[in-house]
Amino acid sequence: MATQTKKQTKTRYFDDTDTLWIGTLRPAASARDIDEDVIVSCDEAGEPVSITIEHASRLLGSFVNALANSNIR
């Protein structure tokens, strides 16, 4: 059985720019645009470490509204 490393994930929503960031605290070595509103950052091995979603409330609607009204920051 393979040993898995637990990765701590953080979520941040920036009200002023309507940006949602979900990621680990591992450093990114590169980033690529998935489309005009979504950016995925990867580590040196090419593994995703974060995703940034611009215009998040338009794309994710009720999820972002719930996040913005919660204590999660």
Secondary structure, DSSP 8 states (H G I E B T S, - for coil): --------EEEEEETTTTEEEEEESS--SEEEEEETTEEEEE-TTS-EEEEEEETHHHHHTHHHHHHHTSS--
